[in-house]
Amino acid sequence: MNSSNIRFSNLVLYSYWRSSCSWRCRLALNLLKIQYEYKAIHLVKNGGENHSEEFHKLNPAEKVPVLELFDNQQNKKVYLNESSAIIEFLIENFKNEKVSLLPEDSFLKAKTRTLYNHISCNIQPIQNLPVLNKVAESNINKVDWANFWINKGLENFEEMVKETKGKYCVGNDITIADIYLIPQLYNARRFNVDVSKFSNLIEIESNLKDLDEFIKASPENQPDAEK
Amino acid sequence: MNSSNIRFSNLVLYSYWRSSCSWRCRLALNLLKIQYEYKAIHLVKNGGENHSEEFHKLNPAEKVPVLELFDNQQNKKVYLNESSAIIEFLIENFKNEKVSLLPEDSFLKAKTRTLYNHISCNIQPIQNLPVLNKVAESNINKVDWANFWINKGLENFEEMVKETKGKYCVGNDITIADIYLIPQLYNARRFNVDVSKFSNLIEIESNLKDLDEFIKASPENQPDAEK
């Protein structure tokens, strides 16, 4: 049974197959059983389709993901950006009986937000494409740069997660923290971080990676995936 | 009248006067009328007090802010980190009749979160102290680096805020978006960004800066402030 909302309908996700922030949203949409249309935005081709005039109107920061929705109250299409804002919005507005993605307990809820913010604020922004392009103009090797920040950030995450870990990052229910971890581990491997030393993270990943929602959301299974 | 919570009490904020993420929490605490104790952690002296063994136990990422609380349910002191997680926790658990910091309307709530995440994910992480220290090892000038990212990020914010702006970032009530904007403008000036061109942001700032809660939270009014 799909989740739906009276006010918001016709969801379209502007996404790039390899963008970790788009990936997070695909995971949340799948886990909450929300139907959506996929619209590919190529971040590299022609200098980046995200820099087009048309896309700029949807998100002045010229980044994916963008979530388009029809708002029946305002009677028009509306656009949301920033993956954390999008996912918190989906959780609050498309409630699903079986999956909540945030624990009910107020302390564990805060811990879940701490974990995902650690990735969204302390790791991913420093290794994303625009920053790496800027680093490439210097005498620092961009793979070394990404490797350094991801390694440091995941070392901290490995230690932080001990407090709440069960089968997943926080107990035995999937939360937003898991949604952020999986794409970050993918990026870690892309930049040659030895993730085998993060035994908690690897264990959590092994409990998640074969679930349908995770397989469906992975980069290689998107319509715009490249070899 | 101060806000309180049955489960959580005895709040202590581990803060550094100039840390923009600590500043955000001070603002939220003041606006929600929550009493707290201030504990200074010096980020520079002796290589950074945040890197001590003692502080590492409170936050493995060795960053301020950390919020300590006594949890009457678990009957022990607990610790939260990451300013966004801390502030969302305070809003949900220390409700204040007059101030909510997040709009009730689900669309505006998501827009508020988009705005603050734009600062917490796209601007601040790239110009914070550990990143600048790393940049200083390269042939890039660290002031130029910080200037570039803050300028670009605030240009985007200036455009994004037009959709929701009233007296403040989102309508005429103070929200988390305002809490993130003020410290980011301070950092912008520190790194020589010409903020006068951001007319919307300057107007919002002028409506906020003389409020008691903002004066009390500003870096120069903290016990550990330096000349």
Interface residues (C-beta under 8 A of the other chain):
Chain A: R7 P60 A61 E62 K63 D71 Q73 Q74 V78 L80 N81 E82 S84 A85 I86 E88 F89 E92 N93 S106 F107 K109 A110 K111 R113 T114 N117 H118 S120 C121 N122 Q124 P125 I126 V131 K134 E137 S138 N139 I140 W145 F148 G153 N156 E159 M160
Chain B: R7 P60 A61 E62 K63 D71 Q73 Q74 V78 L80 N81 E82 S84 A85 I86 E88 F89 E92 N93 S106 F107 K109 A110 K111 R113 T114 N117 H118 S120 C121 N122 Q124 P125 I126 V131 K134 E137 S138 N139 I140 W145 F148 G153 N156 E159 M160
